Amino acid sequence: MKFLHTSDWHLGRQFHNVSLLEDQQDVLKQIITYIEQNPVDALVIAGDIYDRSVPPTAAIELMNDFVERVCGELALPIILIPGNHDGAQRLGFAASQMKGSGLHIVANFEDMLDPVVISSDIGEVAFYGMPYHDPELVRHAFQSDQPIKDHDDAHKLLAEKICAQFKPDQKHVLVSHCFVDGAMESDSERPLSIGGSDRVSHQHFVPFDYVALGHLHQPQKKGEDYIRYSGSLMKYSFSEQHQAKGMTLVEFNQDGFLSATHIPLTAPHQMRIIEGEMDAILQQGKTDPNNHDYILVRLQDKHAILDPMEKLRKVYPNVLHLEKPGMLIGVDQQLGKARLARGELDMFKDFFLEAKHDALSEAQEQAVSQIIEQLTRQKDA
């Protein structure tokens, strides 16, 4: 029995104001091609299908086309849960009607306890979806005497509820969207909470035959070989430049988990960081076969350069961000200090103008000035 584990598609995401939808479409085509050439029993998506709870129309259309191709034409069941970026109620709209077509959306606690059962050459495999949840939601839904202070407490309770549904003649797969304690994170992941209360122990997942995790964008396992993150569909920050993106092919035998194999997926534009002096980078760009990638440039030049972005984009058309760590050394250092010495009100005025494309009114400026004075007095007190 084989199934594919994916997560964190973030359809509709923008990166430095550039839409990634065409890249996402290309990668989804790669998944379809793999399924056509390598028969599997199910496709699992462990949350964050969209990048926000109200996704753009183009992202919904892309997902609709994918489901039509996979569930409709290829007759492969898809099992998915909402992540912290998704709106669970919107994603779960008409979920009960969609089951008949092979699309299984587990978006609430009631459906969580009713597994998607798939018959295979090794018998029945039960897929339990644990939709992303806040501890408060779990506390309210179950009115448990068991204290639920954080995400770990919530996962412990939900895992116990699911394990109570186990049938001895079935294999059991859990699909969850969470932050397993000790796993490696990336810059592009939205925190689930503050202060470390989002961390979940892998021990709650040990009774399952496989745990398909979402939320963290780097492919990895935690605690056991069968407790895994597939990683995100593609790279979503420059911090992910060295991560191998893809999906996980999971295989079961009569005894349960047998293997997990990384299946690479490659987006048309990779994300890279290039460091060096301007002349060297411009020379490199002339022969770089992947000069169309999304690029962050860190200039090491210590002198001022006129229109650096314009020069760079002649060889790297998709430079999205420019850092100049060497520019405030030597002659330019005093200028840098002068810029940093500007008052809080001036900096806020600049920020407001950039964000709203309009200057502060007299009344607004006076209100902000009073707030700054109040905060300064409290700091000095």
Secondary structure in CASP SS format (residue, H / E / C, confidence):
PFRMAT SS
TARGET T0000
AUTHOR 0000-0000-0000
METHOD secondary structure of the structure
MODEL  1
M C 1.00
K E 1.00
F E 1.00
L E 1.00
H E 1.00
T E 1.00
S C 1.00
D C 1.00
W C 1.00
H C 1.00
L E 1.00
G C 1.00
R C 1.00
Q E 1.00
F E 1.00
H C 1.00
N C 1.00
V E 1.00
S E 1.00
L C 1.00
L H 1.00
E H 1.00
D H 1.00
Q H 1.00
Q H 1.00
D H 1.00
V H 1.00
L H 1.00
K H 1.00
Q H 1.00
I H 1.00
I H 1.00
T H 1.00
Y H 1.00
I H 1.00
E H 1.00
Q H 1.00
N C 1.00
P C 1.00
V C 1.00
D C 1.00
A C 1.00
L E 1.00
V E 1.00
I E 1.00
A C 1.00
G C 1.00
D C 1.00
I C 1.00
Y E 1.00
D C 1.00
R C 1.00
S C 1.00
V C 1.00
P C 1.00
P C 1.00
T H 1.00
A H 1.00
A H 1.00
I H 1.00
E H 1.00
L H 1.00
M H 1.00
N H 1.00
D H 1.00
F H 1.00
V H 1.00
E H 1.00
R H 1.00
V H 1.00
C H 1.00
G H 1.00
E H 1.00
L C 1.00
A C 1.00
L C 1.00
P C 1.00
I E 1.00
I E 1.00
L E 1.00
I C 1.00
P C 1.00
G C 1.00
N C 1.00
H C 1.00
D C 1.00
G C 1.00
A H 1.00
Q H 1.00
R H 1.00
L H 1.00
G C 1.00
F C 1.00
A C 1.00
A H 1.00
S H 1.00
Q H 1.00
M H 1.00
K H 1.00
G H 1.00
S H 1.00
G C 1.00
L E 1.00
H E 1.00
I E 1.00
V C 1.00
A C 1.00
N C 1.00
F H 1.00
E H 1.00
D H 1.00
M H 1.00
L C 1.00
D C 1.00
P C 1.00
V E 1.00
V E 1.00
I E 1.00
S E 1.00
S E 1.00
D C 1.00
I C 1.00
G E 1.00
E E 1.00
V E 1.00
A E 1.00
F E 1.00
Y E 1.00
G E 1.00
M E 1.00
P C 1.00
Y C 1.00
H C 1.00
D C 1.00
P H 1.00
E H 1.00
L H 1.00
V H 1.00
R H 1.00
H H 1.00
A H 1.00
F H 1.00
Q C 1.00
S C 1.00
D C 1.00
Q C 1.00
P C 1.00
I C 1.00
K C 1.00
D C 1.00
H H 1.00
D H 1.00
D H 1.00
A H 1.00
H H 1.00
K H 1.00
L H 1.00
L H 1.00
A H 1.00
E H 1.00
K H 1.00
I H 1.00
C H 1.00
A C 1.00
Q C 1.00
F C 1.00
K C 1.00
P C 1.00
D C 1.00
Q C 1.00
K E 1.00
H E 1.00
V E 1.00
L E 1.00
V E 1.00
S E 1.00
H E 1.00
C C 1.00
F E 1.00
V E 1.00
D C 1.00
G C 1.00
A C 1.00
M C 1.00
E C 1.00
S C 1.00
D C 1.00
S C 1.00
E C 1.00
R C 1.00
P C 1.00
L C 1.00
S C 1.00
I C 1.00
G C 1.00
G C 1.00
S C 1.00
D C 1.00
R E 1.00
V E 1.00
S C 1.00
H H 1.00
Q H 1.00
H H 1.00
F H 1.00
V C 1.00
P C 1.00
F C 1.00
D C 1.00
Y E 1.00
V E 1.00
A E 1.00
L E 1.00
G E 1.00
H C 1.00
L C 1.00
H C 1.00
Q C 1.00
P C 1.00
Q E 1.00
K E 1.00
K C 1.00
G C 1.00
E C 1.00
D C 1.00
Y C 1.00
I E 1.00
R E 1.00
Y E 1.00
S C 1.00
G C 1.00
S C 1.00
L C 1.00
M C 1.00
K C 1.00
Y C 1.00
S C 1.00
F H 1.00
S H 1.00
E H 1.00
Q C 1.00
H C 1.00
Q C 1.00
A C 1.00
K C 1.00
G E 1.00
M E 1.00
T E 1.00
L E 1.00
V E 1.00
E E 1.00
F E 1.00
N E 1.00
Q C 1.00
D C 1.00
G E 1.00
F E 1.00
L E 1.00
S E 1.00
A E 1.00
T E 1.00
H E 1.00
I E 1.00
P E 1.00
L C 1.00
T C 1.00
A C 1.00
P C 1.00
H C 1.00
Q C 1.00
M E 1.00
R E 1.00
I E 1.00
I E 1.00
E E 1.00
G E 1.00
E C 1.00
M H 1.00
D H 1.00
A H 1.00
I H 1.00
L H 1.00
Q H 1.00
Q H 1.00
G H 1.00
K H 1.00
T H 1.00
D C 1.00
P C 1.00
N C 1.00
N C 1.00
H C 1.00
D C 1.00
Y E 1.00
I E 1.00
L E 1.00
V E 1.00
R E 1.00
L E 1.00
Q C 1.00
D C 1.00
K C 1.00
H C 1.00
A C 1.00
I C 1.00
L C 1.00
D C 1.00
P H 1.00
M H 1.00
E H 1.00
K H 1.00
L H 1.00
R H 1.00
K C 1.00
V C 1.00
Y C 1.00
P C 1.00
N C 1.00
V E 1.00
L E 1.00
H E 1.00
L E 1.00
E E 1.00
K C 1.00
P C 1.00
G C 1.00
M C 1.00
L C 1.00
I C 1.00
G H 1.00
V H 1.00
D H 1.00
Q H 1.00
Q H 1.00
L H 1.00
G H 1.00
K H 1.00
A H 1.00
R H 1.00
L H 1.00
A C 1.00
R C 1.00
G C 1.00
E H 1.00
L H 1.00
D H 1.00
M H 1.00
F H 1.00
K H 1.00
D H 1.00
F H 1.00
F H 1.00
L H 1.00
E H 1.00
A H 1.00
K H 1.00
H C 1.00
D C 1.00
A C 1.00
L C 1.00
S C 1.00
E H 1.00
A H 1.00
Q H 1.00
E H 1.00
Q H 1.00
A H 1.00
V H 1.00
S H 1.00
Q H 1.00
I H 1.00
I H 1.00
E H 1.00
Q H 1.00
L H 1.00
T H 1.00
R H 1.00
Q H 1.00
K H 1.00
D H 1.00
A C 1.00
END
